[in-house]
C-alpha cells in the first residue's frame, strides 16, 4: 500500500460517502491490480449514470454475488471473508469455512454451539441465547470469536460473551453470514448472497431490470 493510498483511506474513514475520495481510491487500486478497484469504478459509473451504466450494473451484480461488495476504507469483517464462511439455515444453523487448507464447521443447535475441524469436534459451548435461530448480528459476533480462536489456536478454550453483552461487542452488525438466495432471473455465477449485501444487491438489481417492485 502506497502512502497516498493510506492517506486516502484515512480520509475516507472520516468521510466514507465522499465521491471524489472513493473514485481516487478506486484508481489507486486499479493501478496496483487490486480487483476491488473495478467495483469502485463500476459504482462511480452507475451513480453518475454514464453511458453503458446498465452493463456496469450487471457486472457489479455478478461481482456482488461472487466476491461480495467492497467495503471502504476497510472491511471490518475481513477475517470472516478470508475464512469464506457461508451457510445458515436452522435446526441446525451451520456455517462452513476454510483456513490454511483446513475445513471448519460451526453448528448451532438446541442453544449449543460446536466447532469442528474436518470431522473432529474441538469445542462444544452452551449459549444463553433465547432462540435456536441466530440473528445475523449474533452470527457475526460468534463467527468472529470462532475465527479469532482458530487463528490463535485456542479453539478448545473457546468462550463467548453472554447474550446480554452481545450488542456491545465490536462485531455486532450484519456481516457476511448467513447466505441468501437471489432472483433466478439473474443468470450470474452462483446463487448465494452474503447477508450484509442483500439490501444493496436487490436495490441494484431493481435499478438494472428497471422493473417495478411487488411491494
C-alpha positions as CSV (number, residue, x, y, z in Angstrom):
1,X,0.0,0.0,0.0
2,X,1.4,3.4,-1.0
3,X,1.5,6.4,1.3
4,X,-1.1,8.1,-0.9
5,X,-3.5,5.2,-0.6
6,X,-3.0,5.1,3.1
7,X,-3.9,8.8,3.3
8,X,-6.9,8.4,1.1
9,X,-8.2,5.5,3.3
10,X,-7.7,7.6,6.4
11,X,-9.7,10.5,4.8
12,X,-12.4,8.0,3.8
13,X,-12.7,6.8,7.4
14,X,-13.9,10.3,8.3
15,X,-15.9,10.9,5.0
16,X,-17.0,7.5,3.8
17,X,-19.5,8.9,1.3
18,X,-17.0,11.3,-0.4
19,X,-17.4,10.5,-4.1
20,X,-14.1,12.0,-5.1
21,X,-12.2,10.1,-2.4
22,X,-13.9,6.8,-3.4
23,X,-13.0,7.5,-7.1
24,X,-9.4,8.2,-6.2
25,X,-9.1,5.1,-4.1
26,X,-10.6,3.0,-7.0
27,X,-8.0,4.4,-9.4
28,X,-5.2,3.6,-7.0
29,X,-6.5,0.1,-6.5
30,X,-6.7,-0.5,-10.3
31,X,-3.1,0.7,-10.7
32,X,-1.8,-1.9,-8.3
33,X,-4.1,-4.7,-9.7
34,X,-6.5,-4.9,-6.8
35,X,-9.9,-6.2,-8.1
36,X,-11.6,-4.0,-5.6
37,X,-10.8,-1.1,-7.8
38,X,-13.1,-2.4,-10.5
39,X,-16.0,-2.4,-8.2
40,X,-15.4,1.2,-7.1
41,X,-15.1,2.3,-10.8
42,X,-18.4,0.5,-11.6
43,X,-20.1,2.1,-8.6
44,X,-19.0,5.5,-9.8
45,X,-20.2,4.9,-13.4
46,X,-23.6,3.7,-12.1
47,X,-24.1,6.6,-9.7
48,X,-23.3,9.1,-12.4
49,X,-25.5,7.2,-14.9
50,X,-22.7,7.3,-17.5
51,X,-23.3,5.7,-20.9
52,X,-23.4,2.0,-20.6
53,X,-24.3,2.1,-16.9
54,X,-26.6,-0.9,-17.2
55,X,-23.8,-3.1,-18.3
56,X,-21.8,-1.8,-15.4
57,X,-24.7,-2.6,-13.1
58,X,-24.9,-6.2,-14.4
59,X,-21.1,-6.6,-13.9
60,X,-21.4,-5.3,-10.4
61,X,-24.3,-7.6,-9.6
62,X,-22.0,-10.5,-10.7
63,X,-19.1,-9.3,-8.5
64,X,-21.5,-8.8,-5.6
65,X,-22.5,-12.5,-5.9
66,X,-19.1,-14.0,-6.4
67,X,-17.0,-11.8,-4.1
68,X,-19.4,-9.6,-2.2
69,X,-19.4,-5.8,-2.3
70,X,-16.3,-3.9,-1.5
71,X,-16.1,-2.1,1.9
72,X,-14.1,1.0,2.1
73,X,-11.9,2.3,3.6
74,X,-11.6,-1.0,5.4
75,X,-13.6,-4.2,5.8
76,X,-14.4,-4.8,9.5
77,X,-15.3,-8.4,8.7
78,X,-12.2,-9.1,6.5
79,X,-11.3,-12.1,8.7
80,X,-14.7,-13.8,8.1
81,X,-14.3,-13.1,4.4
82,X,-10.9,-14.7,4.5
83,X,-12.4,-17.8,6.0
84,X,-15.1,-17.9,3.4
85,X,-17.7,-18.6,6.0
86,X,-21.0,-19.5,4.3
87,X,-24.3,-21.2,5.2
88,X,-27.0,-20.5,7.7
89,X,-30.4,-22.3,7.9
90,X,-32.0,-23.5,11.1
91,X,-32.2,-26.7,13.3
92,X,-29.2,-26.7,13.0
93,X,-27.7,-23.4,12.0
94,X,-24.5,-24.4,10.2
95,X,-21.6,-22.4,8.7
96,X,-18.6,-23.8,6.9
97,X,-15.2,-22.2,6.2
98,X,-11.7,-22.9,5.2
99,X,-8.5,-21.7,6.9
100,X,-4.9,-22.7,5.8
101,X,-6.3,-25.6,3.8
102,X,-8.4,-27.0,6.7
103,X,-12.2,-27.2,6.6
104,X,-14.0,-25.9,9.7
105,X,-17.7,-26.3,10.6
106,X,-19.6,-24.2,13.1
107,X,-23.0,-25.6,14.2
108,X,-25.6,-24.2,16.5
109,X,-28.5,-26.3,17.7
110,X,-30.5,-26.5,20.9
111,X,-28.6,-23.4,22.1
112,X,-25.3,-25.2,21.9
113,X,-22.5,-24.1,19.5
114,X,-20.0,-26.7,18.3
115,X,-16.8,-26.1,16.3
116,X,-15.3,-29.0,14.3
117,X,-12.1,-29.3,12.3
118,X,-12.9,-31.6,9.4
119,X,-14.9,-34.3,11.4
120,X,-13.2,-33.7,14.7
121,X,-15.3,-31.8,17.3
122,X,-13.0,-29.4,19.2
123,X,-15.4,-27.3,21.1
124,X,-19.0,-27.6,22.4
125,X,-20.2,-24.4,24.2
126,X,-23.7,-23.8,25.7
127,X,-25.1,-20.4,24.9
128,X,-27.7,-18.4,26.8
129,X,-29.4,-17.2,23.7
130,X,-33.2,-17.0,23.7
131,X,-33.7,-18.9,20.4
132,X,-32.4,-21.7,18.3
133,X,-32.3,-19.3,15.3
134,X,-29.3,-17.0,15.1
135,X,-29.9,-13.4,14.1
136,X,-27.4,-12.0,11.6
137,X,-25.8,-9.8,14.3
138,X,-25.5,-12.7,16.7
139,X,-23.9,-14.9,14.0
140,X,-21.4,-12.2,13.1
141,X,-20.2,-11.9,16.7
142,X,-20.0,-15.7,17.2
143,X,-18.1,-16.2,13.9
144,X,-15.6,-13.5,14.8
145,X,-15.0,-15.2,18.2
146,X,-14.6,-18.6,16.5
147,X,-12.3,-17.2,13.7
148,X,-10.1,-15.5,16.2
149,X,-9.8,-18.7,18.2
150,X,-8.9,-20.7,15.1
151,X,-6.2,-18.3,14.1
152,X,-4.8,-18.1,17.6
153,X,-5.0,-21.9,18.0
154,X,-7.2,-21.8,21.2
155,X,-10.4,-23.4,19.9
156,X,-10.5,-25.9,22.8
157,X,-10.7,-23.0,25.3
158,X,-13.3,-21.1,23.2
159,X,-15.6,-18.7,25.1
160,X,-18.4,-16.4,24.0
161,X,-20.0,-13.2,25.5
162,X,-23.2,-13.6,27.4
163,X,-26.3,-12.9,25.4
164,X,-26.9,-9.6,27.2
165,X,-23.4,-8.5,26.3
166,X,-23.5,-9.3,22.6
167,X,-24.9,-5.9,21.4
168,X,-21.9,-4.2,23.0
169,X,-19.4,-6.4,21.1
170,X,-17.4,-4.6,18.3
171,X,-18.6,-7.2,15.7
172,X,-22.3,-6.6,16.5
173,X,-23.6,-5.9,13.0
174,X,-25.0,-7.7,9.9
175,X,-22.0,-9.4,8.4
176,X,-21.3,-11.9,5.7
177,X,-23.4,-14.7,7.2
178,X,-26.0,-16.1,6.7
179,X,-26.3,-16.6,3.0
180,X,-29.4,-15.9,1.0
181,X,-30.5,-16.9,-2.5
182,X,-31.1,-14.4,-5.3
183,X,-33.6,-14.0,-8.1
184,X,-33.5,-16.8,-10.6
185,X,-33.9,-14.2,-13.4
186,X,-30.4,-13.1,-12.8
187,X,-28.2,-15.5,-14.6
188,X,-24.9,-14.9,-12.9
189,X,-22.4,-17.3,-11.4
190,X,-23.6,-18.6,-8.0
191,X,-26.9,-18.1,-6.4
192,X,-25.9,-17.1,-2.8
193,X,-25.5,-13.6,-1.4
194,X,-23.9,-12.5,1.8
195,X,-26.3,-11.2,4.5
196,X,-24.7,-7.7,4.6
197,X,-25.0,-7.4,0.8
198,X,-28.7,-8.3,0.5
199,X,-30.3,-4.9,0.6
200,X,-27.7,-3.3,-1.6
201,X,-27.8,-6.2,-4.2
202,X,-31.6,-6.1,-4.5
203,X,-31.6,-2.3,-4.8
204,X,-29.1,-2.5,-7.7
205,X,-31.0,-5.5,-9.2
206,X,-34.2,-3.4,-9.5
207,X,-32.3,-0.5,-11.0
208,X,-30.7,-2.8,-13.5
209,X,-34.0,-4.5,-14.5
210,X,-36.0,-1.2,-14.3
211,X,-39.0,-3.3,-13.2
212,X,-41.5,-2.2,-10.5
213,X,-41.3,-3.9,-7.2
214,X,-44.1,-6.1,-5.9
215,X,-44.3,-4.3,-2.6
